[in-house]
């Protein structure tokens, strides 16, 4: 009997050894190592951490492991390949996080990240510069795709084919051919993503059913949301602004011949509406639409939820009964067919950054774009009807909520998320019911000037993004290495855009973007070299204008004595018969705006050394009026 405790102890020891042998392991991969070798050697549940570096591999993950990229000082680890996908997920239950994936292959079945399995988590990855799609999901279900960046890919940023019940949340999809494409997919949730400057559609859906598209921001794309032969989808609380098309829906009943062949139908935006539009049962409401063409629907869908519809930038006039009211007096007929928004939302005159809600609730942000992790000052008024809380929301839930009370006005300071993307300030009551929300963005500002070398007084094109959105944000042009501002331009509240500068003096210049009232720049550009232009010339732009239109005259090689003049002439008129003249001043080059006559004809501009003898220095191109 005395031996029993010893046997029990030995049994416990053996059991602990067996448990230790079954526990998951953690492996580190550094530059020079092979990631695929670590994957092949791993057991289900193991964790592989990959340090910064470039790994020329085409990875296949065929077991449920955690593969995590670690920024060890030089950015995300990069997995690059010339053929096949950079990273392929072929087992269920994988976590893939923190990688830059790039595949040069242009084959339609390849991608930076290819997912062919279920129940995976793909988060905080970068898919950029891929020959086909950034991330491609095929016949997969229940995946979470969150916080990723899909940038400048040749085709889709994100692509789902025959997929269901996936969640796409908080991703940034920029400068691709298509932003997000869903084909033959159902039950997916697309929440709080940002789609910017994609060449075609931000979101394109074909033959899709029962998906939720909510809280997304799409700007500067050809289309915000395009739906082709889709049914039973819900599209709500999205901002589609600054696109050519906002929401465009087309539906063809393919229940017979075409559907039996398994082929989709390409929509025609110019088709005439049918007398009997097909009912496709999609629902659109609480969307903000401010685009060249806001809405089109040649089928029959619901454009309100029975109480609230959508806001249309082309349906806000007092004549529509919208002035000062939440819901317009008149219904809004959606172009293309027989769909009607019975409760279109008015867009009353707004204070920039200020939004109102029920019960007197108010939120005001003093800028619209914030640096990751920066302070966000918010002015608020809580409603008189209930106690409320305020937090930063991605999708339907807010985090780190602050208690605001009831019928209180004040200021609070929140912290912007660390990840770039589109978010909302969300005010809600104790039951979690949303009272109101306000969209904002988190972005790292950038600025780029081109070309890298110009002549004096030639145009320098400055592209910027991520400005704070305040009215008095500005960009200044300075000599490289100095803080002296040679010239500046106000951004007039734009967060992204393009402006032009020029310099009459040679040298090295850079451009800096400032938030209103700030002393330190948000971003600085590359260096542009300005070379002194030799010789003399005059250029008139544009070369064809309407009667009474204006042109910009740029000149080089003006006399240093400051005696020069520029005159406007009918093309065949002698030098002494000008239609008007202006002194140039002492600058060797510069520009001026000139209004052309209302009479049709051809005109030119001539630069002279002086206005006495008028020795001709240079003559412009011909400008045609009419």
C-alpha positions in Angstrom: 0.0 0.0 0.0 2.9 2.3 0.6 3.8 2.0 -3.1 0.6 3.6 -4.3 1.6 7.3 -3.9 4.7 6.6 -5.9 2.7 5.0 -8.7 0.3 8.0 -8.7 3.2 10.4 -8.9 4.7 8.6 -11.8 1.4 8.5 -13.6 1.0 12.3 -13.1 4.5 12.8 -14.4 3.8 10.8 -17.6 0.5 12.6 -18.1 2.2 16.0 -17.8 4.9 14.9 -20.4 2.1 13.8 -22.8 0.3 17.1 -22.4 3.5 19.1 -22.9 4.2 17.1 -26.1 0.7 18.0 -27.4 0.9 21.7 -26.5 1.3 24.2 -29.4 4.7 25.5 -30.2 6.0 28.9 -31.3 8.6 29.2 -34.1 10.5 32.2 -35.3 11.5 32.8 -38.9 14.1 35.4 -39.8 15.5 36.6 -43.1 17.5 33.8 -44.8 15.1 31.2 -43.4 12.3 29.6 -45.4 8.7 30.3 -44.2 7.4 27.2 -46.0 9.8 25.0 -44.2 8.4 26.2 -40.9 4.9 25.6 -42.1 5.7 22.1 -43.2 7.3 21.3 -39.9 4.5 22.8 -37.8 1.7 20.9 -36.1 -1.9 22.1 -36.0 -2.2 25.0 -33.5 1.4 26.0 -33.7 2.3 29.7 -34.0 4.9 30.9 -36.5 6.3 34.4 -36.2 8.1 35.9 -39.2 10.4 38.9 -38.9 10.8 41.8 -41.3 12.4 41.0 -44.6 11.6 39.9 -48.1 10.9 36.2 -48.6 10.8 35.0 -52.2 8.3 32.2 -51.8 4.8 31.0 -52.8 3.4 29.8 -49.5 0.8 27.1 -49.0 -0.7 26.8 -45.6 -2.5 23.5 -45.3 -3.0 23.1 -41.6 -4.7 25.3 -38.9 -1.8 27.4 -37.6 -1.2 31.0 -36.7 1.2 32.8 -39.1 2.0 36.2 -37.9 4.3 38.9 -39.4 6.4 40.8 -36.9 7.7 44.3 -37.8 11.2 43.9 -36.4 12.3 47.3 -37.6 11.9 47.5 -41.4 8.1 47.0 -41.9 5.9 44.1 -42.6 7.6 40.9 -43.8 7.1 40.7 -47.6 6.2 37.5 -49.3 6.8 37.8 -53.0 6.5 35.5 -56.0 6.6 35.6 -59.8 4.2 32.6 -60.2 1.2 31.5 -58.3 -0.3 33.1 -55.2 2.1 34.7 -52.7 0.1 33.1 -49.8 -2.5 30.4 -50.2 -4.8 29.2 -47.4 -6.0 25.7 -48.0 -7.0 24.5 -44.5 -9.7 25.7 -42.1 -8.9 27.6 -39.0 -5.9 29.6 -40.1 -4.9 33.0 -38.6 -2.9 35.1 -41.1 -1.8 38.5 -39.8 0.8 41.2 -40.5 2.2 40.3 -44.0 2.8 42.1 -47.3 1.8 39.8 -50.1 2.7 40.3 -53.7 2.3 38.0 -56.7 3.4 39.2 -60.1 1.2 36.5 -61.8 -1.7 38.0 -63.8 -3.6 34.7 -64.0 -7.2 35.1 -62.8 -6.9 32.4 -60.2 -3.8 33.9 -58.5 -3.6 36.7 -55.9 -1.4 38.1 -53.2 -3.5 36.2 -50.7 -5.7 33.3 -52.0 -8.2 31.7 -49.6 -9.8 28.4 -50.5 -10.9 27.3 -47.0 -13.2 28.3 -44.1 -13.2 29.8 -40.6 -10.0 31.7 -41.1 -9.0 35.1 -39.8 -7.1 37.4 -42.3 -6.3 40.7 -40.6 -3.9 43.6 -40.8 -2.2 42.5 -44.0 -1.1 44.5 -47.1 -1.8 43.2 -50.6 -0.3 45.6 -53.1 1.0 45.6 -56.6 -0.4 42.2 -57.5 -0.8 41.1 -61.2 -4.3 39.9 -60.5 -6.3 40.5 -57.3 -4.9 41.6 -53.9 -7.0 39.0 -52.0 -9.1 36.3 -53.7 -11.6 34.2 -51.8 -13.1 31.2 -53.6 -15.9 28.8 -52.4 -15.1 29.7 -48.8 -17.3 30.5 -45.7 -17.1 32.1 -42.3 -13.9 33.9 -42.8 -13.1 37.2 -41.0 -11.3 39.7 -43.2 -10.5 42.8 -41.2 -8.1 45.8 -41.1 -6.3 44.8 -44.4 -5.1 47.2 -47.1 -5.6 46.3 -50.8 -3.7 48.9 -52.8 -2.8 49.3 -56.5 -3.6 45.8 -57.7 -4.1 45.2 -61.4 -7.7 43.8 -61.0 -9.7 43.5 -57.8 -8.5 44.7 -54.4 -10.7 42.1 -52.8 -12.7 39.4 -54.7 -15.2 36.8 -53.4 -16.5 34.1 -55.7 -19.1 31.6 -54.5 -18.6 32.6 -50.9 -21.0 33.0 -48.0 -21.2 34.2 -44.4 -17.8 36.1 -44.5 -17.3 39.3 -42.6 -15.3 42.1 -44.3 -14.7 44.9 -41.9 -12.4 48.0 -41.6 -10.4 47.2 -44.8 -8.9 50.0 -47.0 -9.2 49.3 -50.7 -7.5 51.9 -52.9 -6.3 52.5 -56.4 -7.3 49.1 -57.8 -9.2 48.3 -61.0 -12.2 47.2 -58.9 -12.4 47.7 -55.2 -14.5 44.8 -54.0 -16.1 42.3 -56.3 -18.6 39.7 -55.1 -19.9 37.1 -57.6 -22.4 34.3 -56.8 -22.0 35.1 -53.1 -24.5 35.3 -50.3 -24.9 36.1 -46.6 -21.7 38.2 -46.4 -21.3 41.3 -44.3 -19.4 44.3 -45.7 -19.0 46.7 -42.8 -17.1 50.0 -42.4 -14.6 49.6 -45.2 -13.0 52.5 -47.2 -12.9 52.5 -51.0 -10.9 55.3 -52.6 -9.8 56.0 -56.2 -10.5 52.6 -57.7 -10.7 52.9 -61.5 -14.1 51.2 -61.9 -16.5 50.2 -59.1 -15.8 50.5 -55.4 -18.2 47.6 -54.8 -19.4 45.4 -57.7 -21.9 42.6 -57.0 -23.2 40.0 -59.6 -25.7 37.3 -58.9 -25.5 37.9 -55.1 -28.2 37.4 -52.5 -28.8 38.4 -48.8 -25.6 40.4 -48.2 -25.4 43.3 -45.8 -23.5 46.4 -47.1 -23.3 48.9 -44.2 -21.3 51.8 -43.0 -18.8 51.9 -45.9 -17.2 55.0 -47.4 -16.6 55.1 -51.2 -15.1 58.2 -52.8 -13.4 59.1 -56.1 -14.3 55.8 -57.8 -16.2 55.4 -61.1 -19.0 53.8 -59.2 -19.9 53.5 -55.6 -22.0 50.3 -55.6 -23.0 48.5 -58.8 -25.4 45.5 -58.5 -26.1 43.2 -61.4 -28.9 40.7 -61.0 -28.8 40.6 -57.2 -31.7 39.9 -54.8 -32.6 40.4 -51.1 -29.5 42.5 -50.2 -29.6 45.3 -47.6 -27.6 48.5 -48.2 -27.7 51.0 -45.4 -25.8 53.8 -43.8 -23.1 54.1 -46.5 -21.5 57.2 -47.8 -21.1 57.2 -51.6 -19.7 60.6 -52.4 -17.6 62.1 -55.3 -18.1 59.1 -57.6 -19.5 59.1 -61.2 -22.2 56.7 -60.1 -23.5 56.3 -56.6 -25.8 53.2 -56.5 -26.7 51.6 -59.8 -28.9 48.5 -59.9 -29.9 46.3 -62.9 -31.8 43.1 -62.8 -32.8 40.7 -65.5 -34.9 37.7 -64.7 -32.7 34.8 -65.7 -34.9 32.1 -64.3 -35.2 30.4 -67.7 -32.6 30.2 -70.4 -29.7 32.2 -69.2 -29.8 31.0 -65.6 -29.9 27.3 -66.7 -26.6 28.0 -68.5 -25.0 29.4 -65.4 -24.1 32.7 -67.0 -24.4 36.2 -65.6 -25.7 39.3 -67.5 -23.8 42.5 -68.0 -26.0 45.5 -67.3 -26.8 48.3 -69.7 -27.0 51.7 -68.1 -28.8 53.2 -71.1 -31.5 50.6 -71.3 -35.2 51.7 -71.3 -37.2 50.8 -68.2 -39.6 47.9 -68.7 -43.3 48.3 -68.1 -43.0 45.3 -65.8 -39.8 45.7 -63.8 -38.5 42.6 -62.1 -38.8 42.6 -58.3 -35.4 42.0 -56.9 -36.3 42.9 -53.3 -33.1 44.8 -52.4 -33.4 47.5 -49.7 -31.5 50.8 -49.6 -31.9 53.3 -46.8 -30.0 55.9 -44.8 -27.3 56.1 -47.5 -25.7 59.5 -48.3 -25.4 59.9 -52.1 -23.5 62.9 -53.5 -22.2 61.9 -57.0 -22.6 62.9 -60.6 -25.4 60.3 -61.0 -26.7 59.3 -57.6 -29.1 56.4 -58.2 -30.3 54.1 -61.0 -32.6 51.1 -60.8 -34.2 49.3 -63.7 -35.7 46.6 -61.4 -38.1 47.1 -58.5 -36.5 47.6 -55.1 -37.2 49.3 -51.8 -35.4 52.6 -51.5 -36.6 53.3 -47.9 -37.3 51.2 -44.8 -40.9 52.4 -44.5 -39.8 55.4 -42.4 -36.5 56.8 -43.8 -35.0 56.8 -47.2 -31.7 58.1 -48.6 -30.2 61.5 -49.1 -29.6 62.6 -52.7 -27.5 65.6 -53.5 -29.7 66.2 -56.6 -32.9 66.2 -54.5 -32.4 68.9 -51.9 -34.2 72.0 -53.2 -37.0 73.8 -51.5 -39.1 73.0 -54.5 -39.0 69.3 -53.4 -40.3 70.3 -50.0 -36.9 69.5 -48.4 -36.0 72.8 -46.9 -35.4 72.6 -43.1 -37.1 69.2 -42.8 -35.7 65.8 -42.1 -37.9 64.1 -44.8 -38.8 65.8 -48.0 -42.5 66.4 -48.8 -42.2 64.8 -52.3 -41.2 61.2 -53.0 -38.2 60.6 -55.2 -38.5 58.4 -58.3 -35.3 56.5 -58.9 -34.2 56.9 -62.6 -34.3 53.7 -64.7 -37.5 52.0 -63.7 -40.4 52.1 -61.2 -38.6 52.2 -57.8 -39.5 55.1 -55.5 -38.0 56.5 -52.4 -41.1 57.5 -50.4 -39.1 59.2 -47.6 -36.1 60.9 -49.2 -33.9 62.6 -46.6 -33.3 66.4 -46.7 -29.9 67.8 -46.4 -30.3 71.2 -44.6 -27.6 73.8 -44.6 -24.9 72.4 -42.4 -22.1 73.8 -40.2 -19.0 71.9 -41.4 -18.4 69.0 -39.1 -21.7 69.4 -37.2 -24.5 66.9 -37.2 -27.9 66.9 -35.4 -30.0 64.0 -34.0 -33.2 63.4 -32.2 -34.0 65.0 -28.9 -31.6 67.9 -29.6 -28.6 65.7 -29.9 -25.6 67.3 -31.6 -22.1 66.1 -32.5 -19.4 68.3 -33.9 -15.9 67.4 -35.1 -13.5 70.2 -35.9 -11.8 68.2 -38.6 -12.7 65.2 -40.7 -9.4 63.2 -41.0 -7.2 62.3 -38.1 -3.7 60.9 -37.6 -3.7 57.3 -36.2 -3.7 57.5 -32.4 -4.2 61.3 -32.3 -6.6 63.3 -30.1 -10.1 63.9 -31.4 -11.8 66.9 -29.8 -15.6 66.5 -29.9 -18.3 69.0 -29.0 -21.6 67.4 -28.1 -25.1 68.0 -26.8 -26.7 64.9 -25.4 -30.5 64.5 -26.1 -33.1 65.8 -23.6 -34.9 62.4 -23.8 -32.3 59.9 -22.6 -28.9 59.3 -21.2 -26.3 58.5 -23.9 -22.7 57.3 -24.3 -20.2 58.1 -27.1 -17.5 56.0 -28.7 -15.6 55.2 -31.9 -17.4 52.6 -34.0 -16.3 50.3 -36.7 -19.5 48.7 -37.9 -22.4 48.5 -35.3 -20.4 48.5 -32.1 -18.4 51.3 -30.4 -15.4 50.9 -28.1 -14.2 52.7 -25.0 -17.5 54.6 -24.6 -17.7 57.8 -22.6 -20.7 58.7 -20.6 -22.3 62.0 -21.8 -25.4 62.1 -19.6 -28.7 63.7 -20.6 -29.3 67.2 -21.8 -25.7 68.2 -21.4 -23.4 70.3 -23.6 -19.7 70.0 -23.4 -16.4 68.8 -24.9 -14.7 65.4 -24.8 -11.4 64.1 -26.1 -11.3 60.7 -27.8 -8.3 58.9 -29.2 -8.4 58.1 -32.9 -7.9 54.4 -33.9 -4.4 53.2 -34.8 -5.5 51.7 -38.0 -6.2 53.8 -41.1 -9.8 53.6 -42.4 -13.3 54.9 -42.2 -15.0 55.1 -38.8 -18.0 56.6 -37.0 -18.6 58.5 -33.8 -21.5 56.6 -32.4 -23.9 58.1 -29.8 -26.2 55.4 -28.2 -28.5 55.0 -25.2 -28.2 52.5 -22.4 -29.9 49.8 -24.5 -27.2 50.2 -27.3 -29.7 51.8 -29.6 -28.0 54.3 -31.8 -29.1 57.9 -31.4 -26.8 59.4 -34.1 -23.4 59.0 -35.6 -20.9 60.9 -37.6 -18.3 59.6 -40.1 -14.6 60.4 -40.0 -11.4 59.0 -41.3 -8.1 58.0 -40.0 -5.3 58.5 -42.5 -1.6 59.1 -42.6 -1.3 62.3 -44.8 0.9 62.3 -47.9 1.9 64.8 -50.5 3.7 64.3 -53.8 5.0 66.8 -56.4 5.7 66.1 -60.1 7.5 66.3 -62.4 10.7 66.1 -60.5 12.3 68.7 -62.7 10.7 71.7 -64.4 11.6 75.1 -65.9 10.8 78.4 -64.2 7.1 79.3 -64.4 6.2 75.8 -65.5 3.4 74.0 -63.7 4.2 71.8 -60.7 1.4 69.4 -59.9 1.0 68.6 -56.2 -1.2 65.7 -55.2 -2.2 65.4 -51.5 -4.3 63.1 -49.3 -5.2 62.8 -45.7 -5.6 66.6 -45.0 -7.6 67.3 -41.9 -10.6 68.7 -43.8 -10.6 72.1 -42.1 -11.4 75.1 -44.2 -8.1 76.7 -43.6 -5.7 73.8 -44.2 -3.0 74.8 -46.7 0.0 73.7 -48.7 3.1 75.9 -48.9 6.0 75.9 -51.4 9.4 76.4 -49.8 13.0 76.2 -50.8 14.3 72.8 -49.7 15.7 72.8 -46.2 14.1 76.1 -45.1 10.8 77.1 -43.5 10.4 80.2 -45.6 7.1 79.9 -47.6 7.5 81.2 -51.1 3.8 80.7 -52.0 0.8 79.0 -50.4 -2.6 77.7 -51.4 -5.7 77.1 -49.2 -7.2 73.6 -49.5 -10.8 74.9 -48.8 -11.7 71.8 -46.7 -10.5 69.2 -49.2 -9.0 66.1 -47.7 -7.7 64.8 -51.0 -7.0 66.5 -54.3 -4.5 68.2 -56.7 -3.3 71.7 -56.9 -0.6 73.5 -59.1 2.3 75.7 -58.2 5.0 77.4 -60.2 8.2 79.4 -59.4 9.8 82.2 -61.4 13.1 81.5 -59.6 15.3 78.5 -60.0 16.3 76.2 -57.1 15.3 73.2 -55.1 11.8 73.3 -53.7 9.5 71.1 -51.5 5.9 71.3 -50.5 4.4 71.0 -47.0 0.8 70.4 -45.9 -0.4 72.1 -42.7 -3.6 71.8 -40.7 -5.3 75.0 -39.9 -3.5 76.9 -37.2 -0.7 74.3 -37.0 3.0 75.2 -36.9 4.3 71.7 -37.8 3.5 70.2 -41.2 1.3 67.1 -41.6 3.4 65.9 -44.5 6.3 67.0 -46.7 6.8 66.2 -50.4 9.7 65.1 -52.5 12.1 67.7 -53.9 11.4 69.4 -57.2 14.3 71.0 -59.1 13.4 74.3 -60.9 15.8 75.2 -63.7 16.0 78.7 -65.3 14.3 78.5 -68.7 16.4 79.9 -71.5 15.0 81.8 -74.5 11.7 83.5 -74.8 8.2 82.1 -75.5 4.5 82.7 -74.8 2.0 79.9 -74.3 -1.8 80.4 -74.2 -3.9 77.7 -72.6 -6.4 76.3 -73.5 -6.2 76.7 -77.3 -10.0 76.6 -77.8 -12.5 78.6 -75.8 -16.1 79.7 -75.9 -16.9 83.3 -76.8 -15.9 85.5 -73.9 -13.9 82.7 -72.4 -10.6 83.0 -70.5 -7.1 81.7 -71.2 -4.0 81.6 -69.1 -1.0 83.3 -70.7 2.4 82.1 -69.5 5.6 83.9 -70.7 9.3 83.4 -70.5 12.3 85.6 -71.3 10.8 89.0 -70.4 13.3 91.9 -70.6 15.1 92.4 -67.2 14.6 96.2 -67.5 10.9 95.7 -66.7 9.8 97.4 -69.9 8.0 94.4 -71.5 4.4 94.3 -72.5 2.1 91.5 -73.8 -0.7 92.3 -76.3 -3.7 90.4 -77.7 -4.3 90.4 -81.4 -6.5 89.0 -84.1 -4.2 86.5 -85.7 -3.4 88.5 -88.9 -3.4 92.0 -87.3 -0.2 94.1 -87.4 1.7 94.6 -84.2 0.5 98.2 -83.8 -3.2 97.2 -83.8 -3.6 95.3 -80.5 -6.9 94.4 -78.9 -5.4 95.3 -75.5 -2.0 95.2 -73.8 -0.6 94.7 -70.3 2.8 95.5 -68.8 4.8 92.5 -67.6 7.0 93.9 -64.9 10.5 92.9 -63.9 10.0 89.1 -63.5 11.7 87.0 -66.3 8.6 84.8 -66.4 5.1 84.6 -65.1 1.5 84.1 -66.0 -1.7 86.2 -66.4 -5.4 85.5 -67.1 -7.0 87.1 -70.2 -10.6 87.2 -71.4 -11.0 86.6 -75.1 -13.5 88.6 -77.2 -17.1 87.4 -77.8 -16.5 87.5 -81.6 -15.6 84.1 -83.1 -12.2 84.0 -84.7 -8.5 83.2 -84.1 -6.3 85.2 -81.8 -2.7 85.2 -80.5 -0.6 87.0 -77.8 2.7 88.8 -78.5 5.4 89.8 -76.1 7.4 93.0 -76.9 10.6 94.5 -75.3 8.8 97.8 -74.8 5.6 99.7 -75.7 7.3 102.3 -77.8 9.0 100.6 -80.7 7.5 97.2 -79.9 10.3 95.0 -81.0 8.8 91.5 -80.9 10.3 89.0 -78.5 7.9 86.0 -78.8 4.5 85.1 -80.1 2.0 82.5 -78.7 0.1 79.7 -80.2 -3.3 80.4 -81.8 -6.4 80.5 -79.7 -9.7 79.7 -81.4 -12.9 81.4 -80.1 -16.2 79.8 -81.0 
